Structure formats: structure tokens, C-alpha cells
Amino acid sequence: MARYSIRFRSLIIFILGFLTYSIFSLFYNTKNLTRRVFYNTKDLTRREELNRGKSENILPLVSANANTTSANTTFANTTSEECLCVDCKEDEICGGLWHGDRYPNAPTDEEMSKKKIHVVVSHCLHELSWIKWKLRVSNLWPPASIHVISKCNKTVEEVPEGAIITRLPNVGRCDHSYAHYITTILEQKISKEERNNSIVLFLKDDMSRKNYHQGGGGKWSSFEKISKNAFSDNGFGCGVIFRGHTPAYRKTGILFNFDLKEYKRNSDKYTSDGVEFQSIYKNLGAYYKSINGPPTPHRIQVCYGGIFAASVSNILKIDKKTWEMLENTLTRGNNIEESHFAERCWAFLLGRPLQPFQLKALDGHRHQFKSKDILPLISTNANTTSANITFANTTSEEGV
């Protein structure tokens, strides 16, 4: 009799549990359905407004002649704007902000065929046949130009046809190569008439999966995606695809506190020049101040990995003295802290600053996460020889 009583109680518990689960599922699905209807309705309203010609009031208005080294950057009137979401498909304006993977007015495939793409490659050890292959896969071959900057006194193998090779001392890693291209080569390569229709694709000589160190479940992006984002309103496309809770836009104050004591990744592959790694700069903020970079909002885009693209017009909006100072800071040695500072500067130097309503939406989205949901984030600058893994929370260098 006792055995039947136990079975009866178990059956009652199972039935109650099933009913509780069913009620919860019904509530959750109803809530999601309501949310989708709400988003679709608001998005339809926004689309209608855009079709009536209001799209000009969405993003910052920075003219080609604007002096971005001052704080007098003019923004369009966006007091009535708000983001529906920052990590979704429903919002065409803000929906790609969280990962920095989608922006308004990116060109179509047909429009891309009329664009000019210039490629610069920082070379040291690896052959370059993969570059032509990736450009072909992305329908970007042939580019307007390819310029290879080789630094390690090695033969450049499998050079894409038409490429020009320049040899430089082995200092500052890929960041020095890019800065040198901007200060010395860019304006000779691209005519004034083509500047508003051109981007530069910045590449290292190794884009293999093995050379992806950013963690957070991400991966390298395609040349097509990087280039389309560079041609979009943002004017910058990152070579890394962020995933999950890892955001593309970080809190400026926290990110600027970043510094690095040592860096040993791939140290067995490169000859040491004996130069001390640590710099004279207290942190990234002090470094950025030293190159006289333009003012920044409280959240800025960051891009790791040393692979990205930027519009030529955005590159030229930055005072040339800033680029020259950045290049000069990278001449101290090969493996130096300054190159890790520069790596973190490219995105917010070259991308458009966000508007207040977009910053507010990103802040609100961040607060939805709980600490148990946060994933570890290992950047290219992490010292993976130690157990000090950086987590993407508000106390880390990442400034989530």
C-alpha cells in the first residue's frame, strides 16, 4: 500500500511540474510574440519615415572638411530618434551596433562593383597567395592597388600580380606598416577624385584560423563584409566578427585604463631586438592623448587582430599630424607595448562616433546581462603563457 502511495505522490508532482512548465512556456511565447509585433510595427513606421527622406537625420554629419581634432563635431538633430534594439534584425539603423557587424547604407553587390578597393599588406614571414583567393571569393578582384610592406628581410612569396613591395625596418609590427602607408603612400596612390569612392583594406600576412586569438566565440570576417562596412555610414569595417555578449563598443574610461606588462605570443617565430617591451605611457588613455587624437564619446568601437578596412575619406579626416605621431611612437622596437595601444585605436579613430540615442541603447543593452552570462575574452594582446585570462566585465580592460 505504501508503494502505491509513493507512486501516486510522484504522479501528482509530475503533473504539477508539467502544468507549471506549460504555463511558463505559454507566458514566455506570448511575451516574445508581443515583442516581435511591437518591433515590426515600430520598424515599419521607421521605414516609412526613411522613405519620406528623414534618413539624413540618423547619423553624425561630419563633412569632408571637418576638423575632427576639435570637439566641434556637428551632429544631426536626432532628439526624436531611438533604437529599437542593438542586436537584432528588426532595427536597420541600430540592430548591428552590439557586434559592429552591420551599418546603414552599406553598398549592394552591384554597387560594390563600382567601388575602389586598395589593399595594404604588412608582411613578415608568410606567403600571400591566400589574399588573391579571398579577394576573388568576395568578388573584389582585382583591387585598385596592392601594396606590400615587408619588414623581416624575408622573400615575399606568392605575391599577387600588380603588387608593389616596399621594405622597412622591423619595428612596430603591422600597426607601424599601416601608419606608414597612411602618412607616406596613401595620397600618392589615390587621386582626389576617387577619395570619396575608395577604401583601404589593411591586412597582416596571416589570416588563418590558427592566427585568430580574440576568443569570445568569434572568427575572422570575410573581405566582402569588412569592405561593405567600410563603405557604409560607419566608414570602418572590423576584420573580427564578435559573438554573444562580446560588444564592439566599449566604455572609453575603462578601455583607456588598459596597459600590458609583457607579450610573448609567437615569440619563438620572431627575432628579438632586445628592446624593452613596456612603454613610457601609463595606459592607453595616455598614449591616445600623446598622439593628439580627436575627442571621444563615452563608448567607442574597438577592433582586435590587426585586420580591418576604412574609407579613405575617414582616414583623411584625421589630422595628418596625428597619423605622423602615431607612426613615430611605433619606431622604438619590434615587440613593444605601443603597438598594442595602436591596435586598440584604429576603430575609434577611423569609425564614425555614435549618436547619443545609440550610446544610450548600448548602455541599456549591456545592463541586461548577468555576470554568469559573461564570456572570457582573449585579445591578440593577451599573454596566454599565463593563467591571467581577462573577462569581459566592467572591471576589465575591455570596458564592456
Summary of the structure (lengths in Angstrom):
residues: 400
radius of gyration: 24.1
end to end distance: 60.4
largest distance: 94.5
contacts: 1238
relative contact order: 0.14
helix: 40%
strand: 12%
